[in-house]
Amino acid sequence: MARPKSCRRIARHPGYLVFKPAGVGRRAPAEIVLGMDELEAIRLADRDGLYQEEAAERMNVSRQTFGRILMAAREKIARALVEGMILRIEGGEIEMAGKKDSTCLKCGDEWEVPFGTGRPAACPKCESTDIRRTGGRRRRRCRKGATS
């Protein structure tokens, strides 16, 4: 019996869930499903340029597991591009990275900002730029097949 997959941490949900070749109607020949964990691996390694060890740590998996996820993702993307297939992003054993707490030093307002969205530009209440990070929490709930 195979060992169950560990929960993979992702920083954000993708903005788009389906990519299809131009000129292909609704009845495309086939589609490939890319897991959200595979998309996160592509983002960390190829877009952000992280080494596999650091990227694996961010996803809460081993370096070897990260390498396997990355290889599978690259194969799926290459196949979709070469064969003109629809690429759908969904599912996977994932958990969101969590939120970081911010505090306005001017008015004292506190709020949460999701990890991976960058530093807040200003306080949402008084619009002061005098803000600081005050800590963070991480959720430990793994969701199977999460798509939203």
Secondary structure, DSSP 8 states (H G I E B T S, - for coil): -------EEESS--S--EE--TT--SS-S-EEEE-HHHHHHHIIIIIS---HHHHHHHHTS-HHHHHHHHHHHHHHHHHHHHHT-EEEE---EEEE--EEEEEETTT--EEEEETTS---SS-TTT--S-EEEEEEE-----EET---
